[in-house]
Amino acid sequence: MKVLFLPGYYKPEQAASSYLWDNIREVCIQAGNEVVVYAPLPTRGISDETRKKYRKRLYEVEFDGRLKVHRFRMIKEGKNSLQRALRYALCIVRQTLNGCKEPDVDVYFISSTPPINGLMFPFFRLFHRKRKILYNLQDIFPDSLVNTGMTHKGSILWKIGKIIERITYHFCDEIVVPSEDFKKNIMAKGVNEDKITVIRNWVDENAVINVDREKNSLFDEYSLDRNKFYITYSGNIGYTQNMDMLLDVAKEITENEIIFILIGDGVARPQVEERIRKEKINNIIMLPFQPYEKISEVFSLGNCGLIISKANVGNSSVPSKTWSIMSAGRAVLACFDKGYELDRVINEAECGICVPADDKEALKEAIKKMYKNKTELSKIGANGRKYIIENLTREVGTEKWLECIKKQNINK
């Protein structure tokens, strides 16, 4: 069987859930399938030097020829929304052509990043009716735009998003979602239940492990005091993440021992850095994205790991970094919509605290509670690690994906 991946981002780019696609590709190859990837030149989270290097590596072969990677030239990703939208549109055009031209494809594997990927589907259906389209929905669009305040229901952008959403769901053969909340969301929009499969995201429990503070190289690399109490956030620094409220909380925390560490990049990072500088918020340290090889050090850096989001995203978002925090044996501190999967898992696993999104006072109290009970956090973190081992390992997740991909070929 030949599986064609058309990702918006591909290694060495760093994105929150990129490891999932790497794991899925690898298990496909191990099962004897041929995997082909068409991806734009890397742009996100890399240096100009690295980008130049890949200009000369437009074609790569790995796994004894079972993985073929084609890269095409593409403009860099800009910081503002219009620049990003332009790049997305150009990538869609190029990947549509590549997807139609690639011979002997059995299954298209396409994810929801960028959210306009579904516009490729009608063309694939027109030229290759027997090929199956498997869609991995990690971000529900245009719900995400409304939730982040980038638009509102009834706007032109929202109406365009609804059209793209209908096209996407109509033309794909199967939609894989990471939670029951996602399933309920799209079923309410008219998607047949038979078309939806729930496969929860996972973490590579062998790649993300606890690293004791004394052995964690990041403390030395960035001259961090090992005696402080650290709250770490790692991932995208964008509009969905409620960074303004987090900065307000940091300003109002008076305990000198409590330090916030933000690791990552995103469209909102310049504004965050500007506020820190202007308002002299001295208890926040910002670090760049770290290579995947340091993922254990990243998620072991803090006494607890932070998940933060604006309100009303619970039915359209499941932050995968939560599983990495738990796998590293760290307590989870979440400021997120109550009643959804993230909240349910934290309570079931007894691995942290979840307070309502946008509730600044509740978040401050949760921070103070963890700080006062910091000696108990290792036990709480161990609960999270135990939950991962029992429920959300790489082996469990990738086997479910492999069965889903095989099913597409059987149903042709």
C-alpha positions in Angstrom: 0.0 0.0 0.0 1.2 3.5 -0.8 0.4 6.3 1.6 0.9 9.9 0.5 1.5 12.5 3.2 0.9 16.2 2.4 2.0 18.1 5.6 2.1 21.8 6.0 5.3 21.4 8.1 8.0 18.7 8.1 11.1 18.1 10.0 13.4 19.8 10.9 10.5 22.2 11.6 9.2 22.1 15.1 5.5 22.0 15.8 3.6 20.8 18.8 2.2 17.6 17.3 4.8 16.9 14.6 6.0 13.8 16.5 2.6 12.2 15.9 3.0 12.2 12.2 6.6 11.0 12.4 5.4 8.1 14.6 2.6 7.3 12.2 4.9 7.3 9.1 7.3 5.0 10.9 4.7 2.5 11.8 3.4 2.5 8.3 6.9 1.8 7.0 7.5 -1.0 9.5 4.2 -2.6 8.3 5.7 -2.8 4.8 4.0 0.2 3.2 5.5 2.7 1.0 5.3 6.3 2.3 5.8 9.5 0.2 5.9 13.0 1.5 5.5 16.3 -0.3 6.4 19.3 1.9 7.4 22.9 1.5 11.0 24.0 2.4 11.2 24.2 6.2 10.6 27.6 7.7 9.1 27.4 11.2 11.5 27.3 14.2 14.7 27.0 12.2 17.6 29.3 11.4 18.3 30.8 8.0 21.4 28.6 7.8 19.3 25.5 8.1 16.8 26.7 5.5 19.6 27.3 3.1 20.9 23.8 3.7 17.6 22.3 2.7 17.4 24.3 -0.5 20.0 21.8 -1.7 18.1 18.8 -0.3 14.9 18.8 -2.2 14.7 15.0 -2.4 15.6 12.4 0.3 15.2 8.7 0.7 15.1 6.9 4.1 14.2 3.5 5.5 15.8 1.6 2.6 13.7 3.5 0.0 10.3 3.1 1.7 10.2 6.7 2.6 10.6 9.3 -0.1 10.6 13.0 0.8 10.1 15.7 -1.8 10.5 19.3 -0.8 9.4 22.2 -2.9 10.5 25.8 -2.8 8.2 28.1 -0.9 8.3 31.6 0.6 9.1 31.9 4.3 6.3 32.0 6.8 5.6 35.5 7.9 4.6 36.8 11.3 1.3 38.4 10.4 -1.9 36.6 9.4 -2.0 37.8 5.8 1.6 36.5 5.1 0.8 33.2 6.7 -2.5 32.9 4.7 -0.6 33.7 1.5 1.9 31.0 2.2 -0.8 28.5 3.1 -2.7 29.2 -0.2 0.5 28.8 -2.3 1.3 25.5 -0.5 -2.2 24.2 -1.2 -1.9 24.8 -4.9 1.5 23.1 -5.1 0.4 20.1 -3.0 -2.8 19.7 -4.9 -0.7 19.3 -8.1 1.7 17.0 -6.4 -1.1 14.9 -5.0 -2.8 14.5 -8.3 0.4 13.7 -10.2 1.8 11.1 -7.8 1.1 7.6 -9.3 -0.3 4.6 -7.6 -1.5 6.3 -4.3 -3.8 4.2 -2.2 -4.4 6.7 0.7 -4.0 10.4 1.1 -3.0 11.3 4.7 -3.8 15.0 5.3 -4.1 16.9 8.6 -5.9 20.1 9.6 -2.8 22.3 9.6 -3.2 24.5 7.7 -7.0 24.6 8.0 -7.6 25.1 4.3 -6.1 21.7 3.4 -9.5 20.4 2.7 -9.6 22.4 -0.5 -7.4 19.8 -2.1 -10.0 17.1 -1.6 -12.4 17.9 -4.5 -9.5 17.8 -6.9 -8.3 14.5 -5.6 -11.8 13.1 -5.9 -12.2 14.5 -9.4 -9.0 13.0 -10.8 -8.7 9.9 -8.6 -12.0 8.6 -7.4 -10.7 5.4 -6.0 -8.0 6.9 -3.8 -9.1 7.2 -0.1 -8.7 10.5 1.7 -7.9 10.2 5.4 -8.3 13.5 7.3 -6.7 14.0 10.8 -8.6 16.8 12.5 -6.5 18.4 15.2 -8.0 21.9 15.0 -11.6 22.6 14.2 -11.9 25.5 11.7 -13.4 28.1 11.8 -14.3 27.5 15.4 -10.7 28.2 16.4 -10.9 31.7 14.7 -14.0 32.6 16.7 -12.5 31.2 19.9 -9.3 33.3 19.6 -11.2 36.5 18.8 -9.8 36.7 15.3 -13.3 36.9 13.9 -17.0 36.4 14.9 -19.9 34.2 13.8 -21.5 35.7 10.7 -18.4 37.6 9.5 -17.1 37.1 5.9 -14.1 35.2 7.2 -16.3 32.9 9.3 -18.6 32.2 6.3 -15.6 31.4 4.2 -14.4 29.1 6.9 -17.8 27.3 7.1 -17.7 26.7 3.3 -14.2 25.2 3.6 -15.3 23.1 6.6 -18.2 21.6 4.6 -16.1 20.9 1.6 -13.5 19.2 3.8 -15.9 16.9 5.7 -17.9 16.1 2.6 -15.0 15.0 0.3 -12.9 13.0 2.8 -13.5 9.3 3.4 -12.7 9.2 7.1 -12.1 11.8 9.8 -9.9 10.9 12.7 -10.3 13.1 15.8 -8.4 13.1 19.1 -11.4 13.2 21.5 -15.1 12.5 22.0 -15.6 16.2 22.3 -14.3 16.7 18.8 -16.6 13.9 17.6 -19.6 15.6 19.2 -18.7 18.9 17.7 -18.6 17.8 14.0 -21.5 15.4 14.4 -23.6 18.4 15.4 -22.5 19.9 12.1 -24.0 17.0 10.2 -21.1 14.6 9.8 -22.2 11.0 9.9 -20.9 9.1 12.9 -19.8 6.2 10.7 -17.3 8.6 9.1 -15.5 9.5 12.4 -12.9 7.6 14.3 -11.6 8.7 17.7 -7.8 8.1 18.2 -6.4 9.9 21.2 -3.1 11.6 20.7 -0.2 10.1 22.6 3.4 10.7 23.7 6.4 8.5 23.1 6.9 7.4 26.7 10.5 6.3 26.0 11.4 9.7 24.4 9.9 11.9 27.1 11.1 10.8 30.5 12.0 12.5 33.8 15.4 14.2 33.9 16.5 15.1 37.4 17.2 18.8 37.9 20.9 18.1 38.8 21.3 16.4 35.4 19.2 18.7 33.3 21.6 20.5 30.9 19.1 23.4 30.3 19.8 24.8 33.8 23.5 25.2 32.9 22.9 26.3 29.3 20.6 29.2 30.4 22.1 29.8 33.8 19.0 28.9 35.7 19.0 28.7 39.5 18.2 25.1 40.5 16.7 26.3 43.8 13.8 28.2 42.3 10.2 27.0 41.7 9.6 26.9 38.0 6.3 26.9 36.1 7.1 26.1 32.5 5.1 26.6 29.3 6.4 24.9 26.1 4.8 25.3 22.7 3.1 27.8 20.4 2.9 31.3 21.7 -0.1 32.4 19.7 -3.5 34.1 20.0 -5.3 31.0 21.4 -3.0 30.9 24.4 -4.0 33.5 26.9 -0.6 35.1 27.2 -1.9 38.5 28.3 -3.6 37.0 31.3 -0.5 34.9 32.1 1.6 38.1 32.1 -0.9 39.7 34.4 -0.7 36.7 36.8 3.1 36.8 36.8 3.1 40.5 37.7 0.8 39.9 40.6 2.8 36.9 42.0 4.9 38.2 44.9 6.8 35.1 45.9 10.3 35.7 44.7 11.0 31.9 44.3 8.3 31.5 41.6 9.6 31.9 38.1 7.7 31.4 34.8 9.6 29.9 31.8 8.1 30.2 28.3 9.7 28.0 25.7 8.7 28.4 22.1 7.7 30.7 19.3 4.6 32.0 17.6 2.9 35.1 16.2 2.3 36.5 19.7 5.9 36.1 21.0 7.0 39.7 19.9 4.1 41.2 21.8 4.8 39.1 24.9 8.5 40.1 24.8 7.5 43.8 24.4 5.2 43.6 27.5 7.8 41.9 29.6 10.4 44.6 28.6 8.1 47.6 29.0 6.4 46.5 32.2 9.6 45.0 33.7 8.1 41.7 34.5 11.2 40.1 36.1 9.8 36.7 36.9 9.4 35.5 33.4 12.2 33.9 31.3 11.7 33.3 27.6 13.7 30.6 25.9 13.7 29.6 22.2 12.3 26.4 20.8 14.5 23.5 21.7 15.4 20.6 19.4 13.5 17.4 19.8 16.5 15.7 21.3 16.1 17.8 24.3 12.4 17.2 24.8 12.9 15.3 28.1 14.9 18.2 29.5 12.3 20.7 28.3 9.4 19.0 30.0 11.4 18.2 33.1 12.6 21.7 33.5 9.7 22.9 35.8 8.2 21.9 39.0 5.0 21.8 37.0 4.0 22.2 33.4 1.5 24.9 32.3 -1.4 24.5 29.9 -3.2 27.8 29.2 -5.9 28.8 26.8 -8.6 31.3 26.2 -12.1 30.2 27.0 -14.5 28.2 24.7 -11.9 26.1 22.9 -12.5 22.9 24.9 -14.6 21.2 22.2 -12.2 22.0 19.5 -8.7 21.6 21.1 -6.8 19.0 23.1 -3.3 20.3 23.9 -1.0 17.4 23.1 1.8 18.9 25.3 -0.3 17.8 28.3 0.8 14.2 27.6 4.5 15.2 27.4 4.2 17.0 30.8 2.7 13.8 32.3 5.2 11.5 30.6 8.1 13.6 32.2 6.5 13.0 35.6 5.6 16.6 36.2 2.4 18.0 37.7 -0.1 19.6 35.2 -1.3 23.1 35.9 -4.1 23.8 33.4 -6.1 27.0 32.9 -8.7 25.5 30.4 -12.4 24.9 29.8 -13.8 22.7 32.5 -15.8 19.6 31.6 -13.8 18.6 28.5 -11.2 15.9 28.0 -8.2 17.7 29.4 -10.1 18.4 32.6 -11.4 14.9 32.8 -8.0 13.3 32.4 -6.4 15.5 35.0 -9.1 14.6 37.5 -9.0 10.9 36.6 -5.2 10.6 36.8 -4.9 12.9 39.8 -2.0 14.5 38.1 -2.6 18.2 38.7 -5.0 21.1 38.8 -7.4 22.4 36.2 -9.0 25.8 36.7 -11.5 27.5 34.4 -10.1 29.3 31.4 -9.9 33.1 31.8 -10.1 32.9 35.6 -7.1 34.8 36.7 -7.7 34.6 40.4 -8.2 30.8 40.2 -4.9 30.4 38.3 -3.1 32.5 40.9 -4.5 30.4 43.7 -3.6 27.2 42.0 0.0 28.4 41.5 0.2 29.3 45.2 -1.2 26.0 46.2 1.4 24.1 44.2 4.1 26.2 45.5 3.1 25.7 49.1 2.8 21.9 48.5 5.8 21.6 46.2 7.1 18.5 48.1 4.0 16.6 47.0 4.4 17.4 43.3 6.7 14.5 42.6 3.9 12.1 43.7 1.4 14.0 41.6 3.8 13.9 38.6 4.2 10.1 39.1 0.4 9.7 38.8 0.6 11.4 35.4 3.4 9.2 34.2 1.4 6.1 35.4 -1.6 7.2 33.4 0.5 7.7 30.2 2.0 4.2 30.5 -1.5 2.6 31.0 -3.4 4.6 28.4 -1.5 6.9 26.0 1.7 5.2 24.8 3.1 5.5 21.3 2.5 1.8 20.6 -1.2 2.0 21.5 -1.8 5.1 19.4 0.2 4.1 16.3 -1.4 0.7 16.2 -4.9 2.2 16.1 -3.7 4.5 13.3 -2.3 1.6 11.3 -5.6 -0.2 11.5 -7.4 2.9 10.3 -5.0 3.3 7.3 -5.4 -0.4 6.5 -9.2 -0.1 6.6 -9.0 2.6 3.8 -7.4 0.1 1.5 -9.8 -2.7 2.3 -12.8 -0.4 1.6 -11.6 0.7 -1.8 
